[in-house]
Amino acid sequence: MPRYYEDKPEDAACAGVKEDLGACLLQSRCVLQEGKSPRQCLKEGTCRALQYSFFECKRSMLDVRSRIRGRKGY
């Protein structure tokens, strides 16, 4: 579930998605119960939807069309 930070200034593009991805990984069963690193859990496919959203947000920063449409993400 995405969390919105109203009182926190937006430092960089895709900061909200990045922070939610990190929180999802740290709260996942893979990290808490199995004791793996967040990087290993990400490679195994944990939090796949947020990972894809973060990828799309970063990719939209390089897309020329996004100058007109705006960045994807939140």
Long-range contacts (C-beta under 8 A, 24 or more apart in sequence): 2-74, 4-74, 13-57, 13-58, 13-61, 13-71, 13-73, 14-54, 14-57, 14-58, 14-61, 14-71, 14-73, 16-73, 16-74, 17-50, 17-53, 17-54, 17-57, 17-73, 17-74, 18-54, 20-50, 21-47, 21-50, 21-51, 21-53, 21-54, 24-50
